[in-house]
Amino acid sequence: MPKEQSTIPIGPQHPALIEPEYLKVSVDGETITDVEVNLGYLHRGIERLMQEKNYIQNIFLAERICGICSAAHTVAYSQAIENLLDIEVPERAKYIRTIILELERIHSHLLWAGVAGYEIGSTRFS
């Protein structure tokens, strides 16, 4: 029985779902035969804007990098500034950050599962 060559899109590439990467995976049965990688970079001018603002104002800009994972960007920026200025963060703040980041991670996975279900239902494989 001959195996069938299929192409599977991974990473939503849709005007409503702006993603920085898209993988077009070619498979022969269960064997991956080729991967076409299309990487992109989303530039919204936030980096340039951050050069003009102070550290506190930049926290609000970091939140606006992505609406889905805003806490991750804010925490990453805050930790970079804390390390740069050698600031010791209270234990309570570390616990709160961990809880918020874990809730965001769960939210991200549930969102991904929903979008994947939607895309699988409306995308044709070629």
Backbone as a printed PyTorch tensor [residue, N CA C, xyz], in Angstrom:
tensor([[[  0.8540,  -1.1800,   0.0000],
         [  0.0000,   0.0000,   0.0000],
         [  0.8990,   1.2430,   0.0000]],

        [[  0.8000,   2.1330,  -1.0090],
         [  1.6630,   3.3110,  -1.0730],
         [  1.2580,   4.3460,  -0.0290]],

        [[  2.2850,   5.0430,   0.5150],
         [  2.0200,   6.1050,   1.4840],
         [  1.6160,   7.3740,   0.7410]],

        [[  0.8570,   8.2040,   1.3900],
         [  0.3560,   9.4110,   0.7600],
         [  1.1150,  10.6230,   1.2820]],

        [[  1.6130,  11.4700,   0.3760],
         [  2.3150,  12.7070,   0.7370],
         [  1.2800,  13.7520,   1.1390]],

        [[  1.4630,  14.3800,   2.2960],
         [  0.5410,  15.4110,   2.7810],
         [  1.3210,  16.6160,   3.2520]],

        [[  0.6800,  17.7690,   3.2240],
         [  1.2600,  18.9910,   3.7590],
         [  0.3790,  19.4760,   4.8960]],

        [[  1.0010,  19.7590,   6.0470],
         [  0.2590,  20.1770,   7.2350],
         [  0.7500,  21.5610,   7.6530]],

        [[ -0.1320,  22.5640,   7.6840],
         [  0.2670,  23.8860,   8.1660],
         [  0.2890,  23.9160,   9.6910]],

        [[  1.3490,  24.4550,  10.2670],
         [  1.4520,  24.5870,  11.7250],
         [  1.7230,  26.0540,  12.0320]],

        [[  0.9080,  26.6460,  12.8430],
         [  1.0380,  28.0570,  13.1610],
         [  0.0520,  28.8380,  12.3180]],

        [[ -0.9730,  29.3670,  12.9410],
         [ -2.0000,  30.0470,  12.1500],
         [ -1.4270,  31.2250,  11.3650]],

        [[ -1.6490,  31.2090,  10.0690],
         [ -1.2370,  32.2940,   9.1970],
         [ -2.5150,  32.8630,   8.6010]],

        [[ -3.0950,  33.8170,   9.2970],
         [ -4.3980,  34.3410,   8.9470],
         [ -4.4100,  35.8200,   9.3070]],

        [[ -5.0610,  36.6880,   8.5260],
         [ -5.0480,  38.1250,   8.8450],
         [ -5.5330,  38.4410,  10.2610]],

        [[ -6.4300,  37.6400,  10.7940],
         [ -6.9440,  37.8820,  12.1380],
         [ -6.0180,  37.3340,  13.2210]],

        [[ -5.1080,  36.4390,  12.8700],
         [ -4.2090,  35.8120,  13.8380],
         [ -2.7680,  36.1030,  13.4370]],

        [[ -2.2390,  37.2170,  13.8830],
         [ -0.8910,  37.6080,  13.4880],
         [  0.1080,  36.8190,  14.3320]],

        [[  0.8730,  35.9610,  13.6940],
         [  1.8630,  35.1290,  14.3660],
         [  3.2150,  35.3360,  13.7030]],

        [[  4.2830,  35.2950,  14.4710],
         [  5.5990,  35.5220,  13.8740],
         [  6.2100,  34.3100,  13.1800]],

        [[  5.5870,  33.1530,  13.2480],
         [  6.1580,  31.9960,  12.5530],
         [  5.0590,  31.1440,  11.9350]],

        [[  5.4690,  30.4260,  10.9020],
         [  4.5490,  29.5360,  10.1990],
         [  5.3760,  28.3770,   9.6650]],

        [[  4.9720,  27.1690,   9.9740],
         [  5.6830,  25.9810,   9.5070],
         [  4.7860,  25.2020,   8.5600]],

        [[  5.3140,  24.8880,   7.3980],
         [  4.5890,  24.0570,   6.4380],
         [  5.3200,  22.7220,   6.4160]],

        [[  4.7290,  21.7180,   7.0430],
         [  5.3680,  20.4260,   7.2380],
         [  4.8470,  19.4380,   6.2030]],

        [[  5.7610,  18.8260,   5.4600],
         [  5.3890,  17.7800,   4.5080],
         [  5.6670,  16.4320,   5.1520]],

        [[  4.6770,  15.5630,   5.1090],
         [  4.8220,  14.2470,   5.7190],
         [  4.4940,  13.1680,   4.7040]],

        [[  5.1740,  12.0620,   4.8500],
         [  4.9170,  10.8720,   4.0410],
         [  4.5480,   9.7770,   5.0300]],

        [[  3.2560,   9.5590,   5.1990],
         [  2.8090,   8.6590,   6.2590],
         [  3.0470,   9.3390,   7.5940]],

        [[  3.9080,   8.7570,   8.4230],
         [  4.2540,   9.3470,   9.7150],
         [  5.6510,   9.9480,   9.7040]],

        [[  6.3070,   9.9890,   8.5380],
         [  7.6710,  10.5040,   8.4270],
         [  7.6480,  11.9180,   7.8750]],

        [[  8.3090,  12.8400,   8.5770],
         [  8.4280,  14.2090,   8.0920],
         [  9.4800,  14.2290,   6.9930]],

        [[  9.0920,  14.7080,   5.8110],
         [ 10.0160,  14.7240,   4.6710],
         [ 10.5820,  16.1100,   4.3950]],

        [[  9.8600,  17.1700,   4.7900],
         [ 10.3290,  18.5260,   4.5240],
         [  9.6000,  19.4890,   5.4570]],

        [[ 10.2890,  20.5810,   5.8140],
         [  9.6700,  21.6410,   6.6090],
         [ 10.0470,  22.9750,   5.9830]],

        [[  9.0440,  23.7440,   5.6390],
         [  9.2660,  25.0990,   5.1350],
         [  8.9870,  26.0560,   6.2840]],

        [[ 10.0060,  26.7990,   6.7030],
         [  9.8890,  27.6980,   7.8480],
         [  9.7440,  29.1240,   7.3400]],

        [[  8.7200,  29.8070,   7.8070],
         [  8.5020,  31.1920,   7.4460],
         [  8.4580,  32.0060,   8.7360]],

        [[  9.5640,  32.6750,   9.0530],
         [  9.6530,  33.4650,  10.2840],
         [  9.4110,  34.9280,   9.9710]],

        [[  8.8040,  35.6080,  10.8750],
         [  8.5490,  37.0280,  10.7110],
         [  8.8570,  37.7640,  12.0010]],

        [[  8.8160,  39.0650,  11.9310],
         [  9.0800,  39.8870,  13.1060],
         [  8.0170,  40.9570,  13.1790]],

        [[  7.3300,  41.0310,  14.2890],
         [  6.2920,  42.0350,  14.4760],
         [  6.9200,  43.2620,  15.1250]],

        [[  6.9430,  44.3510,  14.4060],
         [  7.5340,  45.5820,  14.9380],
         [  6.4440,  46.6260,  15.0770]],

        [[  6.1910,  47.0210,  16.2860],
         [  5.1320,  47.9930,  16.5350],
         [  5.6950,  49.3250,  17.0290]],

        [[  7.0080,  49.4670,  16.9940],
         [  7.6180,  50.7140,  17.4370],
         [  7.7770,  50.8120,  18.9460]],

        [[  7.4800,  49.7310,  19.6580],
         [  7.5490,  49.7650,  21.1190],
         [  8.9890,  49.9430,  21.5930]],

        [[  9.9400,  49.2810,  20.8930],
         [ 11.3500,  49.4070,  21.2900],
         [ 11.8010,  50.8610,  21.2220]],

        [[ 11.4320,  51.5490,  20.1580],
         [ 11.8170,  52.9540,  19.9870],
         [ 11.1190,  53.8030,  21.0350]],

        [[  9.8640,  53.5460,  21.2960],
         [  9.1170,  54.3030,  22.2950],
         [  9.7260,  54.1340,  23.6870]],

        [[ 10.2030,  52.9090,  23.9920],
         [ 10.7990,  52.6450,  25.3020],
         [ 12.0880,  53.4410,  25.5120]],

        [[ 12.7550,  53.8050,  24.4350],
         [ 13.9790,  54.5980,  24.5620],
         [ 13.6730,  56.0180,  25.0470]],

        [[ 12.4520,  56.4710,  24.8370],
         [ 12.0670,  57.8420,  25.1890],
         [ 11.4050,  57.9390,  26.5630]],

        [[ 11.0380,  56.8060,  27.1580],
         [ 10.2950,  56.8080,  28.4210],
         [ 11.1970,  56.3680,  29.5800]],

        [[ 10.6780,  56.5390,  30.8170],
         [ 11.4380,  56.0670,  31.9780],
         [ 11.0400,  54.6260,  32.3030]],

        [[ 11.7130,  54.0300,  33.2800],
         [ 11.4920,  52.6170,  33.6080],
         [ 10.0490,  52.3170,  33.9820]],

        [[  9.4350,  53.1860,  34.7600],
         [  8.0610,  52.9590,  35.2030],
         [  7.0920,  53.0410,  34.0210]],

        [[  7.2500,  54.0270,  33.1550],
         [  6.3840,  54.1550,  31.9850],
         [  6.5370,  52.9630,  31.0530]],

        [[  7.7370,  52.4090,  30.9790],
         [  7.9860,  51.2740,  30.0870],
         [  7.2900,  49.9940,  30.5380]],

        [[  6.9700,  49.8880,  31.8170],
         [  6.2330,  48.7120,  32.2900],
         [  4.8890,  48.6390,  31.5730]],

        [[  4.2280,  49.7840,  31.4250],
         [  2.9270,  49.8180,  30.7520],
         [  3.0800,  49.5390,  29.2560]],

        [[  4.1780,  49.9710,  28.6680],
         [  4.4310,  49.6630,  27.2600],
         [  4.6990,  48.1690,  27.0690]],

        [[  5.4420,  47.5730,  27.9980],
         [  5.7550,  46.1400,  27.9000],
         [  4.4710,  45.3110,  27.9630]],

        [[  3.4890,  45.7800,  28.7270],
         [  2.2090,  45.0670,  28.8080],
         [  1.4820,  45.0510,  27.4810]],

        [[  1.7420,  46.0300,  26.6460],
         [  1.0140,  46.1520,  25.3890],
         [  1.6940,  45.4600,  24.2110]],

        [[  2.7820,  44.7670,  24.4620],
         [  3.4460,  44.0250,  23.3950],
         [  2.5190,  42.9440,  22.8670]],

        [[  1.8360,  42.2620,  23.7710],
         [  0.9100,  41.2000,  23.3740],
         [ -0.2320,  41.1780,  24.3870]],

        [[ -1.4430,  41.1770,  23.8860],
         [ -2.5850,  41.1750,  24.7880],
         [ -2.8120,  39.8470,  25.4700]],

        [[ -2.3340,  38.7650,  24.8620],
         [ -2.5600,  37.4380,  25.4120],
         [ -1.5580,  37.1240,  26.5200]],

        [[ -0.2980,  37.4800,  26.3100],
         [  0.7520,  37.1340,  27.2860],
         [  1.3950,  38.4010,  27.8580]],

        [[  0.5640,  39.3650,  28.2430],
         [  1.0870,  40.6470,  28.7120],
         [  1.8800,  40.5300,  30.0120]],

        [[  1.4930,  39.6350,  30.8960],
         [  2.2190,  39.5010,  32.1610],
         [  3.6350,  38.9820,  31.9400]],

        [[  3.8200,  38.0930,  30.9820],
         [  5.1630,  37.5470,  30.7190],
         [  6.1130,  38.6530,  30.2720]],

        [[  5.6470,  39.5370,  29.3920],
         [  6.4960,  40.6240,  28.9140],
         [  6.7950,  41.6240,  30.0330]],

        [[  5.7720,  41.9210,  30.8390],
         [  5.9530,  42.8590,  31.9400],
         [  6.9240,  42.3140,  32.9790]],

        [[  6.7800,  41.0450,  33.3310],
         [  7.6770,  40.4340,  34.3190],
         [  9.0970,  40.3550,  33.7670]],

        [[  9.2440,  39.9800,  32.4950],
         [ 10.5770,  39.9060,  31.8990],
         [ 11.2510,  41.2710,  31.9110]],

        [[ 10.5110,  42.3170,  31.5430],
         [ 11.0660,  43.6690,  31.5530],
         [ 11.4220,  44.0820,  32.9820]],

        [[ 10.4950,  43.8450,  33.9130],
         [ 10.7390,  44.2340,  35.3140],
         [ 11.9490,  43.5050,  35.8910]],

        [[ 12.0810,  42.1980,  35.5960],
         [ 13.2230,  41.4370,  36.1000],
         [ 14.5340,  41.9340,  35.4860]],

        [[ 14.5000,  42.3260,  34.2260],
         [ 15.7100,  42.8670,  33.5920],
         [ 16.1360,  44.1520,  34.2820]],

        [[ 15.1860,  45.0260,  34.5790],
         [ 15.5060,  46.2900,  35.2600],
         [ 15.9580,  46.0200,  36.6940]],

        [[ 15.3010,  45.0840,  37.3630],
         [ 15.7060,  44.7370,  38.7380],
         [ 17.1270,  44.1880,  38.7640]],

        [[ 17.4690,  43.3470,  37.8090],
         [ 18.8410,  42.8240,  37.7410],
         [ 19.8320,  43.9220,  37.4040]],

        [[ 19.4470,  44.8050,  36.4930],
         [ 20.3110,  45.9060,  36.0790],
         [ 20.6110,  46.8450,  37.2460]],

        [[ 19.5940,  47.1410,  38.0430],
         [ 19.7410,  48.0720,  39.1650],
         [ 20.0220,  47.3650,  40.4890]],

        [[ 20.1830,  46.0450,  40.4450],
         [ 20.4810,  45.2430,  41.6330],
         [ 19.4260,  45.4520,  42.7330]],

        [[ 18.1610,  45.3090,  42.3370],
         [ 17.0350,  45.4700,  43.2640],
         [ 16.6000,  44.0890,  43.7370]],

        [[ 16.4570,  43.9360,  45.0580],
         [ 15.9840,  42.6730,  45.6310],
         [ 14.4600,  42.7280,  45.7460]],

        [[ 13.7880,  41.7810,  45.1240],
         [ 12.3230,  41.7330,  45.1130],
         [ 11.8450,  40.9540,  46.3360]],

        [[ 10.8180,  41.4420,  47.0300],
         [ 10.2940,  40.7180,  48.1960],
         [  9.7500,  39.3410,  47.8010]],

        [[  9.8220,  38.3870,  48.7180],
         [  9.3440,  37.0270,  48.4750],
         [  7.8700,  37.0220,  48.0520]],

        [[  7.0690,  37.8540,  48.7060],
         [  5.6420,  37.9110,  48.3740],
         [  5.4350,  38.2670,  46.9050]],

        [[  6.2050,  39.2210,  46.4090],
         [  6.1010,  39.6230,  44.9960],
         [  6.4970,  38.4680,  44.0780]],

        [[  7.4960,  37.6970,  44.4760],
         [  7.9190,  36.5440,  43.6670],
         [  6.8070,  35.5000,  43.5900]],

        [[  6.1120,  35.2620,  44.7110],
         [  5.0120,  34.3060,  44.7170],
         [  3.8510,  34.8010,  43.8500]],

        [[  3.5350,  36.1010,  43.9710],
         [  2.4450,  36.6700,  43.1710],
         [  2.7810,  36.5740,  41.6830]],

        [[  4.0140,  36.8750,  41.3220],
         [  4.4450,  36.7620,  39.9270],
         [  4.3000,  35.3260,  39.4240]],

        [[  4.6920,  34.3840,  40.2410],
         [  4.6080,  32.9790,  39.8400],
         [  3.1630,  32.5730,  39.6020]],

        [[  2.2710,  32.9720,  40.4830],
         [  0.8500,  32.6380,  40.3370],
         [  0.2870,  33.2710,  39.0700]],

        [[  0.5840,  34.5470,  38.8420],
         [  0.0730,  35.2340,  37.6510],
         [  0.6100,  34.5960,  36.3830]],

        [[  1.8920,  34.2700,  36.3640],
         [  2.4860,  33.6640,  35.1680],
         [  1.9300,  32.2610,  34.9110]],

        [[  1.6560,  31.5100,  35.9600],
         [  1.0690,  30.1860,  35.7770],
         [ -0.3640,  30.2840,  35.2610]],

        [[ -1.1320,  31.2280,  35.7800],
         [ -2.4940,  31.4250,  35.2700],
         [ -2.4520,  31.8540,  33.8030]],

        [[ -1.4830,  32.7050,  33.4610],
         [ -1.3320,  33.1290,  32.0710],
         [ -0.9340,  31.9580,  31.1720]],

        [[ -0.0930,  31.0880,  31.6760],
         [  0.3190,  29.9120,  30.9050],
         [ -0.8780,  29.0050,  30.6340]],

        [[ -1.7030,  28.7710,  31.6450],
         [ -2.8960,  27.9490,  31.4720],
         [ -3.8380,  28.6110,  30.4560]],

        [[ -4.0200,  29.9220,  30.5930],
         [ -4.8610,  30.6630,  29.6530],
         [ -4.3360,  30.5310,  28.2270]],

        [[ -3.0490,  30.6270,  28.0650],
         [ -2.4410,  30.5300,  26.7400],
         [ -2.6760,  29.1470,  26.1320]],

        [[ -2.5290,  28.0970,  26.9330],
         [ -2.7440,  26.7390,  26.4360],
         [ -4.2080,  26.5180,  26.0560]],

        [[ -5.1250,  27.0130,  26.8770],
         [ -6.5470,  26.8610,  26.5540],
         [ -6.9060,  27.6400,  25.2930]],

        [[ -6.3300,  28.8290,  25.1490],
         [ -6.5660,  29.6160,  23.9430],
         [ -6.0170,  28.8950,  22.7230]],

        [[ -4.8060,  28.3570,  22.8500],
         [ -4.2070,  27.6090,  21.7390],
         [ -5.0960,  26.4270,  21.3430]],

        [[ -5.5980,  25.7110,  22.3210],
         [ -6.4430,  24.5610,  22.0220],
         [ -7.7180,  24.9960,  21.2990]],

        [[ -8.2780,  26.1150,  21.7130],
         [ -9.4770,  26.6280,  21.0460],
         [ -9.1940,  27.0610,  19.6190]],

        [[ -8.1190,  27.8030,  19.4170],
         [ -7.7480,  28.2590,  18.0710],
         [ -7.3970,  27.0630,  17.1890]],

        [[ -6.6730,  26.0840,  17.7460],
         [ -6.3160,  24.8940,  16.9680],
         [ -7.5740,  24.1530,  16.5370]],

        [[ -8.5420,  24.0170,  17.4330],
         [ -9.7990,  23.3620,  17.0800],
         [-10.5340,  24.1100,  15.9880]],

        [[-10.5340,  25.4220,  16.0860],
         [-11.1810,  26.2440,  15.0570],
         [-10.4700,  26.0790,  13.7120]],

        [[ -9.1370,  26.1750,  13.7300],
         [ -8.3680,  26.0790,  12.4900],
         [ -8.4610,  24.6830,  11.8590]],

        [[ -8.4500,  23.6680,  12.6660],
         [ -8.5670,  22.3000,  12.1350],
         [ -9.9200,  22.1190,  11.4640]],

        [[-10.9390,  22.7210,  12.0210],
         [-12.2650,  22.5990,  11.4450],
         [-12.4610,  23.3960,  10.1760]],

        [[-11.6300,  24.4390,   9.9660],
         [-11.8680,  25.2860,   8.7900],
         [-10.6950,  25.3270,   7.8230]],

        [[ -9.6690,  24.5440,   8.0410],
         [ -8.4930,  24.5550,   7.1770],
         [ -8.4500,  23.2570,   6.3820]],

        [[ -8.1940,  23.3590,   5.0830],
         [ -8.0390,  22.1650,   4.2600],
         [ -6.5570,  21.8410,   4.1430]],

        [[ -6.2090,  20.5720,   4.2450],
         [ -4.8390,  20.1210,   4.0580],
         [ -4.6390,  19.8580,   2.5780]],

        [[ -3.4920,  20.2990,   2.0630],
         [ -3.2380,  20.0640,   0.6270],
         [ -2.1890,  19.0050,   0.4260]]])
